[in-house]
């Protein structure tokens, strides 16, 4: 019983989780992109952190490579995020037209 209550609470928190244990259609399309954004964001942040550390230790070539990776992943994250927000707005516009 406690596990079922926990699932309901988590479901209410996320807002896209049905009590029966299935994700809604919109989350099914957006969640993989959200996971990809999380991974790319981690690469960007850790790349910047490691680049700063290697720069402080004087390894300028590796620091430049890590800064470049961090910036490229940050820019790709911005484009990916705009795609996700665009999908959500399209779904909201479609839902308002259907109503």
C-alpha positions, 0 to 999 in steps of 0.5 A: 500500500505504501508503494502505491501511495508513493507512486501516486504522489510522484505522479502528481508531482510530475504531472504527466503520470497516470495512476495506472502507471503509463505516461501520457502521449506528450511525455512519451515524445518529450521525455527522450529529448529531456533525457538527452538535454540532461546528458548534454547539460552534464557534459557542458557543466563538467567540461567547463569544470574540468577545463577550468581545472586543467587551465589552472594546472597549466595544460592549455591544450586540454583546457582549450579542447574541454572549453570547446566541448563545453561550448559546443554542448551548451549551444546544442543544448539551447537548440534542443531545448527550443525544439522541446519548448516548440513541441509543447507549444504546438501541443497546447495550440492544438489542444486549444483548437480542439476544445 
